[in-house]
Amino acid sequence: MAATPRKKRRPFKLDEIVARLEAGESAENRADMARYGIATDNAYGVPLSVLRSLSREIEKDHDLALALWDHGKRETRLLASFIDIPAMVTEDQIDRWVRDFNSWDIVDGVCDLFIATPFAEAKITEWCACEPEFVKRAGFTMIARRAVSDKKAPDADFLPHLALIERHATDPRNFVKKAVNWALRQIGKRSATLHGPALALANKLAMADDKTARWIGKDAARELSSDKVLGRLNIQPAPN
């Protein structure tokens, strides 16, 4: 069977996009999202898969992305990050958007855009040390996302992030600790070079007095020591 041809991107207007989203509004979907900790007080309830599909129809457009963000709905803000042009994103825009973060799914979606900008490393350092839960999550999410997607970055770029992870591994807030854990695991899975330092930190945290640090360390060490990860990185298991 022949593959279905992908729709060609075309210009959209804000009102047209909003109309599409309103047509897909679902209270049932909002209830399902809420069960996963997604903020739904300002959402249509359109699934992420539908938003991804819609974004592939929309021509990349920086001004439209700004308008979508300002519209203020969960779905328009995710779409904004999917269609924006990284080269046109300003530091002021990043700082404004991060202050609006109110849900982990917004953080994780938008950080894919942020890591493609020249401000990524500076914002990682800044946000990992911030107090607001979703801003701090953004810092560690960017580490995790960049470890996976930025294939050209040297491994040495990620070693300083291990110190950030260790420093903030005692933050017990759910969306922070999960992002810290995620960042540690993704650094360790990036390459054989980074695996050793990441696993060493995971084992150290697993022995910590702090409950949150122990959870982060044990969970990361379990994955980084798995046959699947060792095999992919061509690392021989440590002898018993």
CORBEL-V858763 format. One record per residue. N is the residue number from 1. RES is the residue in one small letter. PHI is phi in degrees with one decimal (none if undefined). PSI is psi in whole degrees, -180 to 180 (* if undefined). D_CENTER is the distance of its C-alpha to the mean C-alpha in whole Angstrom. Layout:
# CORBEL-V858763
<<N | RES | PHI | PSI | D_CENTER> <N | RES | PHI | PSI | D_CENTER>>
This chain:
# CORBEL-V858763
<<1 | m | none | 131 | 35> <2 | a | -69.4 | 144 | 34> <3 | a | -68.2 | 145 | 30> <4 | t | -70.2 | 125 | 30> <5 | p | -63.2 | 139 | 29> <6 | r | -71.8 | 139 | 26> <7 | k | -65.6 | 141 | 27> <8 | k | -75.2 | 137 | 27> <9 | r | -63.9 | 146 | 25> <10 | r | -146.0 | 162 | 27> <11 | p | -65.4 | 142 | 27> <12 | f | -124.0 | 156 | 26> <13 | k | -104.5 | 155 | 27> <14 | l | -55.4 | -46 | 25> <15 | d | -61.7 | -35 | 28> <16 | e | -66.5 | -42 | 28> <17 | i | -67.0 | -45 | 24> <18 | v | -60.1 | -40 | 25> <19 | a | -62.7 | -40 | 27> <20 | r | -63.4 | -42 | 26> <21 | l | -69.1 | -41 | 23> <22 | e | -62.9 | -34 | 26> <23 | a | -66.9 | -26 | 28> <24 | g | -98.5 | 12 | 25> <25 | e | -61.3 | 139 | 25> <26 | s | -149.2 | 116 | 25> <27 | a | -66.2 | -34 | 26> <28 | e | -63.7 | -43 | 25> <29 | n | -64.8 | -38 | 22> <30 | r | -60.4 | -41 | 21> <31 | a | -63.9 | -41 | 23> <32 | d | -63.4 | -43 | 21> <33 | m | -62.2 | -42 | 17> <34 | a | -60.0 | -33 | 19> <35 | r | -66.7 | -21 | 19> <36 | y | -98.7 | 14 | 16> <37 | g | 80.3 | 15 | 15> <38 | i | -86.1 | 133 | 14> <39 | a | -70.6 | 125 | 16> <40 | t | -121.1 | 8 | 19> <41 | d | -67.9 | -17 | 21> <42 | n | -134.9 | 52 | 20> <43 | a | -133.2 | 151 | 19> <44 | y | -82.3 | -28 | 21> <45 | g | 92.4 | 23 | 20> <46 | v | -85.0 | 127 | 19> <47 | p | -62.6 | 154 | 17> <48 | l | -60.4 | -39 | 14> <49 | s | -60.3 | -37 | 16> <50 | v | -69.5 | -40 | 18> <51 | l | -64.3 | -41 | 16> <52 | r | -61.4 | -43 | 15> <53 | s | -63.6 | -45 | 19> <54 | l | -62.5 | -40 | 20> <55 | s | -62.4 | -28 | 18> <56 | r | -77.0 | -9 | 19> <57 | e | -90.1 | -22 | 23> <58 | i | -91.5 | 129 | 22> <59 | e | -63.7 | 136 | 23> <60 | k | -54.8 | 133 | 20> <61 | d | -158.2 | 110 | 22> <62 | h | -65.7 | -45 | 20> <63 | d | -65.2 | -39 | 23> <64 | l | -65.5 | -38 | 22> <65 | a | -60.3 | -43 | 18> <66 | l | -63.0 | -41 | 20> <67 | a | -67.4 | -39 | 22> <68 | l | -62.9 | -42 | 20> <69 | w | -62.3 | -46 | 17> <70 | d | -66.5 | -22 | 21> <71 | h | -61.7 | -30 | 22> <72 | g | 91.0 | -5 | 20> <73 | k | -83.3 | 154 | 19> <74 | r | -51.8 | -50 | 15> <75 | e | -68.6 | -40 | 16> <76 | t | -68.5 | -32 | 17> <77 | r | -72.9 | -38 | 14> <78 | l | -65.3 | -45 | 12> <79 | l | -59.8 | -38 | 15> <80 | a | -55.9 | -44 | 15> <81 | s | -71.7 | -29 | 12> <82 | f | -74.2 | -30 | 13> <83 | i | -106.8 | -4 | 16> <84 | d | -71.4 | 164 | 16> <85 | i | -109.3 | 111 | 18> <86 | p | -52.3 | -38 | 16> <87 | a | -66.0 | -18 | 19> <88 | m | -100.8 | -6 | 20> <89 | v | -73.5 | 132 | 17> <90 | t | -102.2 | 162 | 19> <91 | e | -64.6 | -37 | 18> <92 | d | -61.3 | -41 | 20> <93 | q | -61.6 | -46 | 18> <94 | i | -58.3 | -45 | 14> <95 | d | -65.4 | -36 | 16> <96 | r | -69.8 | -44 | 18> <97 | w | -65.8 | -42 | 14> <98 | v | -64.2 | -29 | 13> <99 | r | -69.0 | -19 | 16> <100 | d | -90.1 | -6 | 15> <101 | f | -60.8 | 129 | 12> <102 | n | -140.4 | 9 | 14> <103 | s | -157.9 | 144 | 12> <104 | w | -63.3 | -32 | 8> <105 | d | -70.5 | -33 | 8> <106 | i | -65.6 | -46 | 8> <107 | v | -55.0 | -54 | 6> <108 | d | -66.6 | -36 | 3> <109 | g | -70.7 | -45 | 6> <110 | v | -72.3 | -29 | 7> <111 | c | -65.7 | -21 | 5> <112 | d | -62.8 | -34 | 6> <113 | l | -72.6 | -46 | 9> <114 | f | -61.3 | -37 | 9> <115 | i | -70.6 | -14 | 9> <116 | a | -90.0 | 3 | 12> <117 | t | -100.3 | 163 | 14> <118 | p | -69.9 | -7 | 17> <119 | f | -96.3 | 3 | 16> <120 | a | -58.2 | -52 | 12> <121 | e | -64.2 | -41 | 14> <122 | a | -63.7 | -39 | 16> <123 | k | -72.6 | -33 | 14> <124 | i | -58.5 | -51 | 12> <125 | t | -61.5 | -43 | 15> <126 | e | -68.1 | -48 | 16> <127 | w | -77.0 | -32 | 13> <128 | c | -61.2 | -25 | 13> <129 | a | -96.0 | 1 | 17> <130 | c | -80.3 | 156 | 17> <131 | e | -84.7 | -44 | 18> <132 | p | -53.6 | 135 | 16> <133 | e | -58.7 | -45 | 14> <134 | f | -79.9 | -25 | 11> <135 | v | -69.3 | -44 | 12> <136 | k | -63.8 | -42 | 12> <137 | r | -58.5 | -40 | 9> <138 | a | -58.4 | -41 | 7> <139 | g | -59.5 | -48 | 9> <140 | f | -76.0 | -30 | 8> <141 | t | -62.9 | -40 | 4> <142 | m | -63.6 | -37 | 6> <143 | i | -60.2 | -50 | 8> <144 | a | -62.3 | -47 | 7> <145 | r | -62.5 | -44 | 6> <146 | r | -68.3 | -36 | 9> <147 | a | -60.9 | -31 | 11> <148 | v | -85.5 | -45 | 11> <149 | s | -97.2 | -25 | 11> <150 | d | -89.7 | 83 | 13> <151 | k | -67.6 | -23 | 16> <152 | k | -87.0 | -15 | 19> <153 | a | -68.3 | 136 | 17> <154 | p | -68.4 | 148 | 20> <155 | d | -57.3 | -31 | 19> <156 | a | -59.9 | -24 | 21> <157 | d | -64.1 | -25 | 18> <158 | f | -94.4 | -16 | 16> <159 | l | -61.1 | -42 | 19> <160 | p | -62.7 | -24 | 19> <161 | h | -69.5 | -22 | 16> <162 | l | -64.3 | -34 | 17> <163 | a | -66.8 | -38 | 20> <164 | l | -63.1 | -42 | 17> <165 | i | -62.3 | -46 | 16> <166 | e | -63.8 | -40 | 19> <167 | r | -65.5 | -33 | 20> <168 | h | -111.1 | 15 | 18> <169 | a | -73.5 | -6 | 18> <170 | t | -99.2 | 5 | 20> <171 | d | -75.0 | 114 | 18> <172 | p | -82.0 | -6 | 19> <173 | r | -64.9 | 135 | 17> <174 | n | -53.2 | -50 | 15> <175 | f | -77.6 | -15 | 11> <176 | v | -83.3 | -52 | 12> <177 | k | -61.7 | -35 | 14> <178 | k | -68.2 | -36 | 11> <179 | a | -72.0 | -38 | 8> <180 | v | -61.8 | -46 | 11> <181 | n | -60.6 | -44 | 13> <182 | w | -59.7 | -46 | 9> <183 | a | -61.2 | -43 | 10> <184 | l | -63.3 | -45 | 13> <185 | r | -65.1 | -41 | 14> <186 | q | -70.5 | -36 | 12> <187 | i | -61.9 | -46 | 14> <188 | g | -66.3 | -26 | 17> <189 | k | -91.4 | -5 | 16> <190 | r | -68.2 | -43 | 16> <191 | s | -160.3 | 163 | 20> <192 | a | -64.2 | -31 | 23> <193 | t | -65.1 | -41 | 23> <194 | l | -86.0 | -19 | 20> <195 | h | -59.2 | -47 | 21> <196 | g | -59.7 | -54 | 24> <197 | p | -61.5 | -37 | 22> <198 | a | -68.3 | -43 | 19> <199 | l | -65.9 | -38 | 22> <200 | a | -61.6 | -42 | 24> <201 | l | -67.6 | -41 | 22> <202 | a | -58.9 | -45 | 21> <203 | n | -65.0 | -36 | 24> <204 | k | -65.0 | -47 | 25> <205 | l | -64.8 | -33 | 23> <206 | a | -62.9 | -20 | 24> <207 | m | -101.4 | 6 | 28> <208 | a | -71.4 | 158 | 27> <209 | d | -73.2 | -30 | 28> <210 | d | -74.4 | 134 | 25> <211 | k | -63.1 | -43 | 24> <212 | t | -66.2 | -45 | 21> <213 | a | -61.4 | -39 | 21> <214 | r | -62.8 | -43 | 23> <215 | w | -62.2 | -47 | 20> <216 | i | -58.4 | -47 | 17> <217 | g | -65.6 | -47 | 20> <218 | k | -64.8 | -43 | 22> <219 | d | -65.4 | -43 | 19> <220 | a | -67.8 | -43 | 17> <221 | a | -62.7 | -37 | 21> <222 | r | -60.8 | -46 | 22> <223 | e | -72.4 | -43 | 19> <224 | l | -67.7 | -21 | 20> <225 | s | -95.1 | 0 | 24> <226 | s | -70.9 | 152 | 23> <227 | d | -59.3 | -36 | 26> <228 | k | -61.3 | -48 | 23> <229 | v | -70.5 | -44 | 21> <230 | l | -61.8 | -40 | 24> <231 | g | -66.0 | -42 | 26> <232 | r | -64.4 | -35 | 23> <233 | l | -90.5 | 0 | 23> <234 | n | 58.1 | 47 | 27> <235 | i | -110.5 | 132 | 27> <236 | q | -75.9 | 135 | 30> <237 | p | -60.4 | 147 | 30> <238 | a | -66.4 | 140 | 32> <239 | p | -65.5 | 144 | 35> <240 | n | -71.0 | * | 36>>
